[in-house]
Amino acid sequence: MEFTQTEDPVIEKPIIIAAMQDMGNVGSIVVNFINEFLKTKTFRIANTRYPTYVVDRRGLIDLPNESWEYKFTDDLIIFGGGKGQPQNNNELNELCQDVIDIAKKYSAKFIYTLGGFHTNRILDNDPKAYITTTSTELTNQMKGLEIETTPQKSIITGFNGLILGFAKKNGIHGIGLYGELNEPEVPQYRAAISIIKTLEKLTYRKLGNTDQLEMMAQEIERKFKN
């Protein structure tokens, strides 16, 4: 990975929200939504050295500009969103380590990550947001808030799982929020809404009006019915 620092924000002990595109686009939907509502400002950019795909523009190959931004506002740092994530393990590890380095630089105490949780349960337009954490004490605190933990043992791949491992290894509290979904190939706006509402409960701050996300969920449902 290549990293470019465009600004050095004056911010101390922020909460970090870090997530990348995953199944149902849940991580990207939430990160992009928060950035838009809070009018965050870019201060660092991560670029992959190696493209994960190429674009065929009707007979002409083009290389994508794959990059992910660190943004900030008040006591928050937001990382990720956008499209895709590194497919090379070395780059993925390098990216996770950079998020940890930024957390240490600004004395962040918490890292939240977000993603989808594939389930066969019938959701009835009301998916749950499950949590998992980096410590027994933190998990017990979440249960005390009546927030459900992930219901079964599983392996979480990609950035939205691996960053929790890096956080735990470096002594930083980490919480993963994963919204239920049935169709991983379709953008899951209601899973994103569930995560946003849970995140608001945990951070004690308003992250945005989710009515537009609900409308987008309904639009996708109409397309499927047709």
Residue frames as qw, qx, qy, qz and C-alpha x, y, z in Angstrom:
[[0.000, 0.887, 0.462, 0.000, 0.00, 0.00, 0.00],
 [0.368, 0.253, -0.033, 0.894, 0.99, 3.61, -0.52],
 [0.252, -0.763, -0.537, 0.258, -0.16, 6.24, 1.99],
 [0.256, 0.445, 0.091, 0.854, -0.44, 9.98, 1.48],
 [0.245, -0.595, -0.533, 0.549, -1.00, 12.36, 4.39],
 [0.194, 0.626, 0.365, 0.662, -2.86, 15.44, 3.14],
 [0.274, -0.722, 0.088, -0.630, -3.46, 17.07, 6.51],
 [0.403, -0.012, -0.781, 0.477, -2.58, 16.53, 10.18],
 [0.403, -0.668, -0.353, -0.516, -5.85, 17.12, 12.03],
 [0.056, -0.331, 0.610, -0.718, -5.92, 18.38, 15.61],
 [0.802, -0.265, -0.250, -0.474, -7.91, 15.58, 17.20],
 [0.015, 0.404, -0.823, 0.398, -7.31, 13.61, 20.39],
 [0.256, 0.036, 0.904, -0.340, -8.71, 10.30, 21.62],
 [0.561, 0.167, -0.251, -0.771, -11.21, 9.88, 18.78],
 [0.767, 0.119, 0.602, -0.186, -13.45, 6.92, 18.12],
 [0.080, 0.377, -0.706, -0.594, -12.46, 5.19, 14.89],
 [0.784, 0.333, 0.407, -0.331, -15.05, 3.68, 12.55],
 [0.046, 0.530, -0.717, -0.451, -13.31, 1.57, 9.91],
 [0.702, 0.234, 0.659, -0.134, -15.01, -0.65, 7.34],
 [0.056, 0.353, -0.630, -0.689, -14.69, -1.59, 3.69],
 [0.700, 0.168, -0.280, -0.635, -16.99, -3.00, 1.02],
 [0.211, -0.149, 0.957, -0.132, -18.18, -6.50, 1.88],
 [0.021, -0.347, -0.899, -0.267, -21.20, -8.74, 1.25],
 [0.050, -0.796, -0.603, 0.029, -24.31, -6.68, 0.74],
 [0.304, 0.573, 0.000, 0.761, -22.06, -3.60, 0.57],
 [0.499, -0.770, -0.396, 0.019, -23.00, -3.05, 4.22],
 [0.595, -0.425, -0.076, 0.678, -19.66, -1.67, 5.39],
 [0.275, 0.148, 0.305, 0.900, -19.45, 0.81, 2.53],
 [0.194, -0.689, -0.523, -0.462, -23.07, 1.90, 2.84],
 [0.528, -0.756, -0.321, 0.217, -22.63, 2.78, 6.51],
 [0.535, -0.333, 0.072, 0.773, -19.26, 4.51, 6.12],
 [0.184, 0.311, 0.420, 0.832, -20.37, 6.53, 3.09],
 [0.292, -0.756, -0.514, -0.282, -23.61, 7.49, 4.88],
 [0.545, -0.693, -0.222, 0.417, -21.81, 8.74, 8.00],
 [0.456, -0.121, 0.209, 0.856, -19.27, 10.69, 5.96],
 [0.036, 0.504, 0.483, 0.715, -22.02, 12.43, 4.02],
 [0.398, -0.791, -0.446, -0.131, -24.11, 13.30, 7.09],
 [0.582, -0.686, -0.093, 0.426, -21.22, 14.52, 9.25],
 [0.381, 0.914, -0.091, 0.104, -19.45, 16.36, 6.38],
 [0.781, -0.468, 0.229, 0.345, -16.13, 14.73, 7.23],
 [0.281, 0.893, -0.320, -0.146, -12.83, 15.92, 5.77],
 [0.945, 0.206, -0.145, 0.210, -10.11, 13.79, 4.19],
 [0.261, -0.887, 0.381, 0.026, -6.68, 13.80, 5.86],
 [0.313, -0.441, 0.818, 0.196, -5.02, 10.60, 4.59],
 [0.799, 0.387, -0.155, -0.432, -5.35, 8.39, 1.52],
 [0.576, -0.283, 0.757, 0.120, -4.41, 4.73, 1.03],
 [0.645, 0.542, -0.312, -0.440, -3.72, 3.51, -2.52],
 [0.915, -0.077, 0.390, 0.064, -3.17, -0.07, -3.60],
 [0.148, -0.589, 0.612, 0.507, 0.00, -0.76, -5.56],
 [0.054, -0.027, 0.921, 0.386, -1.62, -3.57, -7.49],
 [0.555, -0.004, -0.137, -0.821, -5.09, -3.37, -9.10],
 [0.460, 0.008, 0.840, -0.288, -7.58, -6.06, -8.08],
 [0.579, 0.537, 0.613, 0.023, -9.37, -5.82, -11.45],
 [0.159, -0.156, 0.372, 0.901, -9.27, -3.99, -14.78],
 [0.454, 0.583, 0.382, -0.555, -12.06, -2.22, -16.67],
 [0.373, 0.170, 0.706, 0.577, -12.86, -3.14, -20.27],
 [0.243, 0.596, 0.176, -0.745, -14.26, 0.04, -21.83],
 [0.748, 0.577, 0.236, -0.227, -15.66, -1.63, -24.96],
 [0.834, 0.478, -0.016, 0.275, -12.38, -2.79, -26.35],
 [0.308, 0.664, -0.376, 0.568, -9.92, -0.70, -24.32],
 [0.707, -0.388, -0.507, 0.305, -8.50, -1.82, -20.98],
 [0.057, -0.762, 0.174, -0.621, -8.31, 0.81, -18.25],
 [0.478, -0.050, -0.713, 0.510, -6.83, 0.58, -14.77],
 [0.387, -0.805, -0.404, -0.197, -9.04, 1.59, -11.84],
 [0.112, 0.549, -0.420, 0.714, -7.94, 4.17, -9.29],
 [0.709, -0.463, -0.532, -0.024, -8.38, 2.13, -6.12],
 [0.210, 0.313, -0.460, 0.804, -8.03, 4.24, -3.01],
 [0.492, -0.645, -0.584, -0.008, -9.60, 4.57, 0.42],
 [0.086, 0.646, -0.148, 0.744, -9.73, 7.67, 2.55],
 [0.389, -0.376, -0.620, 0.568, -9.29, 8.51, 6.21],
 [0.087, -0.648, -0.234, -0.720, -11.68, 11.29, 7.19],
 [0.331, -0.227, -0.640, 0.655, -12.30, 13.17, 10.41],
 [0.235, -0.643, -0.200, -0.701, -14.70, 15.41, 12.28],
 [0.560, -0.670, 0.177, -0.454, -14.73, 16.45, 15.93],
 [0.449, -0.492, 0.724, -0.179, -13.93, 13.28, 17.90],
 [0.888, 0.218, 0.389, -0.112, -14.34, 10.76, 15.06],
 [0.023, 0.503, -0.701, -0.506, -12.04, 9.23, 12.45],
 [0.836, 0.325, 0.312, -0.312, -13.80, 7.38, 9.63],
 [0.098, -0.485, 0.753, 0.434, -11.89, 5.03, 7.34],
 [0.345, 0.099, 0.915, 0.184, -12.88, 3.03, 4.29],
 [0.524, 0.612, 0.301, -0.509, -16.12, 2.95, 2.36],
 [0.254, 0.589, -0.543, -0.541, -15.91, 3.25, -1.40],
 [0.908, 0.249, -0.178, -0.286, -15.52, 0.15, -3.55],
 [0.854, 0.251, -0.426, 0.163, -13.67, -3.08, -2.92],
 [0.539, -0.767, 0.349, -0.011, -10.78, -3.88, -0.63],
 [0.130, 0.634, -0.746, -0.153, -7.28, -5.30, -1.16],
 [0.961, 0.056, -0.128, -0.238, -7.31, -8.90, -2.37],
 [0.622, 0.401, -0.557, 0.377, -3.61, -9.40, -1.60],
 [0.720, -0.563, -0.378, 0.146, -3.04, -10.58, 1.99],
 [0.565, -0.089, -0.156, 0.806, 0.11, -8.52, 2.37],
 [0.008, -0.372, -0.155, -0.915, -1.68, -5.33, 1.35],
 [0.566, -0.608, -0.420, -0.366, -4.65, -6.16, 3.55],
 [0.724, -0.435, -0.335, 0.418, -2.38, -6.66, 6.56],
 [0.394, 0.087, -0.021, 0.915, -0.48, -3.48, 5.72],
 [0.219, -0.527, -0.295, -0.767, -3.74, -1.55, 5.57],
 [0.679, -0.610, -0.403, -0.066, -4.96, -2.92, 8.91],
 [0.663, -0.265, -0.233, 0.660, -1.63, -2.02, 10.50],
 [0.180, 0.303, 0.097, 0.931, -1.88, 1.52, 9.14],
 [0.457, -0.648, -0.342, -0.504, -5.31, 1.94, 10.76],
 [0.756, -0.507, -0.313, 0.271, -3.75, 0.77, 14.04],
 [0.527, 0.014, -0.071, 0.847, -0.85, 3.20, 13.60],
 [0.102, -0.504, -0.203, -0.833, -3.32, 6.06, 13.06],
 [0.648, -0.631, -0.385, -0.185, -5.27, 4.93, 16.14],
 [0.721, -0.360, -0.234, 0.544, -2.09, 5.08, 18.23],
 [0.343, 0.269, 0.067, 0.898, -1.01, 8.42, 16.75],
 [0.270, -0.476, -0.123, -0.828, -4.24, 10.09, 17.85],
 [0.096, -0.128, 0.787, -0.595, -4.65, 8.04, 21.07],
 [0.667, -0.129, -0.341, -0.650, -7.85, 6.36, 19.92],
 [0.360, -0.251, 0.790, -0.428, -9.33, 3.99, 22.49],
 [0.664, 0.286, 0.626, -0.292, -12.02, 2.34, 20.36],
 [0.139, 0.251, -0.675, -0.680, -12.23, 0.92, 16.86],
 [0.679, 0.315, 0.501, -0.435, -15.62, -0.04, 15.43],
 [0.033, 0.195, -0.770, -0.607, -15.90, -2.09, 12.28],
 [0.623, 0.312, 0.300, -0.652, -19.04, -2.97, 10.34],
 [0.123, 0.230, -0.842, -0.473, -20.26, -5.57, 7.91],
 [0.737, -0.044, -0.292, -0.608, -22.86, -8.09, 6.84],
 [0.353, -0.209, 0.868, -0.279, -23.94, -11.26, 8.65],
 [0.483, 0.076, -0.670, -0.559, -25.31, -13.90, 6.28],
 [0.362, 0.007, 0.793, -0.490, -28.29, -15.77, 7.73],
 [0.158, -0.226, -0.851, -0.447, -31.14, -17.99, 6.55],
 [0.016, 0.477, 0.680, -0.557, -33.50, -16.51, 9.12],
 [0.133, 0.693, 0.545, 0.453, -36.53, -14.79, 7.58],
 [0.314, -0.039, -0.243, 0.917, -35.89, -11.12, 8.29],
 [0.022, -0.780, -0.624, -0.022, -39.28, -9.52, 7.54],
 [0.229, 0.781, 0.066, 0.577, -37.57, -6.20, 6.77],
 [0.452, -0.836, 0.166, -0.264, -36.20, -6.04, 10.32],
 [0.798, 0.236, -0.446, 0.329, -32.62, -7.42, 10.42],
 [0.650, -0.741, -0.035, 0.163, -30.73, -7.52, 13.68],
 [0.352, 0.768, -0.444, 0.297, -27.26, -6.08, 14.24],
 [0.908, -0.346, -0.162, 0.172, -25.04, -8.51, 16.13],
 [0.002, -0.900, 0.408, -0.155, -21.85, -7.55, 17.92],
 [0.918, -0.116, -0.195, 0.324, -18.57, -9.22, 18.72],
 [0.153, -0.959, 0.210, -0.111, -15.75, -7.64, 20.71],
 [0.551, 0.540, -0.563, 0.296, -12.08, -7.99, 21.55],
 [0.068, 0.272, -0.766, 0.578, -12.54, -8.79, 25.26],
 [0.311, -0.404, -0.858, 0.060, -14.81, -10.73, 27.60],
 [0.111, -0.451, -0.443, 0.767, -15.41, -7.61, 29.70],
 [0.192, 0.232, -0.259, -0.918, -16.52, -5.62, 26.66],
 [0.341, -0.180, -0.819, -0.426, -18.82, -8.41, 25.48],
 [0.260, -0.460, -0.774, 0.350, -20.44, -8.53, 28.92],
 [0.023, 0.385, 0.159, -0.909, -20.97, -4.75, 28.78],
 [0.288, 0.057, -0.543, -0.787, -22.71, -5.10, 25.44],
 [0.346, -0.332, -0.872, -0.099, -24.97, -7.82, 26.83],
 [0.157, -0.447, -0.564, 0.676, -25.81, -5.45, 29.68],
 [0.198, 0.334, -0.113, -0.915, -27.03, -2.98, 27.05],
 [0.680, 0.348, 0.581, -0.281, -29.21, -5.76, 25.61],
 [0.458, 0.662, -0.429, -0.409, -27.28, -5.85, 22.35],
 [0.977, 0.015, 0.195, -0.083, -27.13, -9.37, 20.94],
 [0.275, -0.593, 0.679, 0.335, -23.80, -11.05, 20.32],
 [0.487, 0.354, -0.659, -0.451, -23.09, -13.07, 17.19],
 [0.850, -0.183, 0.152, -0.470, -25.13, -16.29, 17.56],
 [0.989, -0.002, 0.112, 0.095, -22.56, -18.83, 16.48],
 [0.524, -0.525, 0.443, 0.504, -18.87, -19.43, 16.02],
 [0.691, 0.689, 0.204, 0.083, -17.61, -18.32, 12.61],
 [0.592, -0.162, 0.223, 0.758, -14.58, -17.11, 10.69],
 [0.219, 0.921, 0.189, -0.260, -14.68, -13.45, 9.63],
 [0.693, 0.119, 0.313, 0.639, -12.56, -12.80, 6.56],
 [0.279, 0.715, 0.248, 0.591, -11.44, -9.55, 4.95],
 [0.169, 0.403, -0.275, 0.856, -10.76, -6.16, 6.48],
 [0.506, -0.497, -0.035, -0.704, -14.01, -6.00, 8.47],
 [0.909, -0.378, -0.172, -0.030, -12.93, -8.95, 10.57],
 [0.779, 0.160, -0.244, 0.556, -9.16, -8.77, 10.46],
 [0.064, 0.645, -0.181, 0.740, -9.02, -5.22, 11.87],
 [0.712, -0.611, 0.023, -0.344, -10.47, -6.56, 15.13],
 [0.939, -0.110, -0.115, 0.306, -7.58, -9.00, 15.39],
 [0.483, 0.437, -0.157, 0.742, -5.09, -6.18, 14.86],
 [0.321, -0.706, 0.068, -0.627, -6.89, -4.07, 17.48],
 [0.877, -0.468, -0.040, -0.096, -6.81, -6.89, 20.03],
 [0.852, 0.103, -0.136, 0.495, -3.14, -7.59, 19.34],
 [0.331, 0.429, -0.130, 0.830, -2.33, -3.91, 19.96],
 [0.240, -0.330, -0.643, 0.648, -4.38, -3.45, 23.12],
 [0.235, 0.019, -0.097, -0.967, -7.09, -1.32, 21.52],
 [0.463, 0.293, 0.707, -0.447, -10.76, -2.02, 22.28],
 [0.177, 0.120, -0.649, -0.730, -12.59, -3.24, 19.18],
 [0.528, 0.312, 0.632, -0.474, -16.25, -3.87, 18.41],
 [0.012, 0.000, -0.767, -0.642, -17.62, -5.46, 15.25],
 [0.510, 0.353, 0.406, -0.671, -21.21, -4.72, 14.23],
 [0.023, -0.068, 0.864, 0.499, -22.67, -7.09, 11.66],
 [0.556, 0.214, 0.161, -0.787, -26.15, -6.64, 10.16],
 [0.590, 0.154, 0.791, -0.037, -28.23, -9.65, 9.11],
 [0.437, 0.488, -0.332, -0.679, -28.82, -10.22, 5.43],
 [0.833, 0.158, 0.512, -0.135, -30.22, -12.98, 3.20],
 [0.742, 0.615, 0.184, 0.194, -28.88, -11.91, -0.20],
 [0.575, -0.528, 0.164, 0.603, -25.13, -11.09, -0.11],
 [0.454, 0.192, 0.479, 0.727, -25.06, -10.01, -3.76],
 [0.015, -0.774, -0.437, -0.457, -27.64, -7.24, -3.27],
 [0.110, 0.380, -0.332, 0.856, -27.01, -3.93, -1.45],
 [0.464, -0.491, -0.729, 0.107, -28.49, -4.38, 2.02],
 [0.014, -0.546, 0.069, -0.835, -29.71, -0.99, 3.17],
 [0.684, -0.600, -0.139, -0.390, -31.80, -2.28, 6.07],
 [0.859, -0.198, -0.253, 0.399, -28.80, -4.14, 7.50],
 [0.384, 0.330, -0.132, 0.852, -26.96, -0.82, 7.29],
 [0.365, -0.632, -0.090, -0.678, -29.81, 0.96, 9.08],
 [0.848, -0.468, -0.248, -0.022, -29.71, -1.60, 11.88],
 [0.730, -0.010, -0.204, 0.653, -25.98, -1.02, 12.31],
 [0.119, 0.501, -0.017, 0.857, -26.31, 2.77, 12.25],
 [0.566, -0.645, -0.142, -0.493, -28.97, 2.72, 14.99],
 [0.880, -0.366, -0.203, 0.224, -26.87, 0.40, 17.14],
 [0.588, 0.206, -0.122, 0.773, -23.78, 2.53, 16.56],
 [0.149, -0.642, -0.040, -0.751, -25.71, 5.62, 17.65],
 [0.770, -0.585, -0.171, -0.187, -26.67, 3.83, 20.86],
 [0.865, -0.187, -0.136, 0.445, -23.05, 2.89, 21.56],
 [0.484, 0.208, -0.014, 0.850, -21.45, 6.24, 20.68],
 [0.114, -0.704, -0.483, 0.508, -24.17, 8.52, 22.11],
 [0.022, 0.469, -0.212, -0.857, -24.31, 10.61, 18.96],
 [0.670, 0.585, 0.325, -0.322, -26.61, 11.10, 15.98],
 [0.439, -0.249, 0.651, 0.567, -25.13, 9.76, 12.75],
 [0.149, 0.117, -0.513, -0.837, -27.89, 10.72, 10.31],
 [0.676, 0.226, 0.291, -0.638, -31.49, 10.34, 9.22],
 [0.301, -0.145, 0.908, 0.251, -31.90, 6.89, 7.68],
 [0.604, 0.513, 0.383, -0.474, -35.13, 7.58, 5.77],
 [0.458, 0.664, -0.429, -0.406, -33.24, 7.76, 2.47],
 [0.004, -0.324, 0.945, 0.041, -31.69, 4.34, 3.11],
 [0.470, 0.257, 0.761, -0.365, -35.16, 2.91, 3.79],
 [0.583, 0.648, 0.028, -0.489, -36.37, 4.33, 0.47],
 [0.292, 0.580, -0.713, -0.264, -33.44, 2.70, -1.31],
 [0.250, -0.084, 0.951, -0.162, -34.25, -0.62, 0.35],
 [0.567, 0.463, 0.518, -0.443, -37.85, -0.36, -0.87],
 [0.477, 0.682, -0.314, -0.456, -36.68, 0.46, -4.40],
 [0.087, 0.383, -0.911, -0.123, -34.56, -2.69, -4.53],
 [0.392, 0.168, 0.847, -0.317, -37.51, -4.75, -3.30],
 [0.582, 0.603, 0.171, -0.518, -39.70, -3.34, -6.07],
 [0.354, 0.604, -0.625, -0.347, -37.10, -4.31, -8.67],
 [0.108, -0.181, 0.976, -0.058, -37.00, -7.86, -7.33],
 [0.501, 0.359, 0.653, -0.440, -40.78, -8.17, -7.41],
 [0.562, 0.671, -0.080, -0.476, -40.84, -7.04, -11.03]]
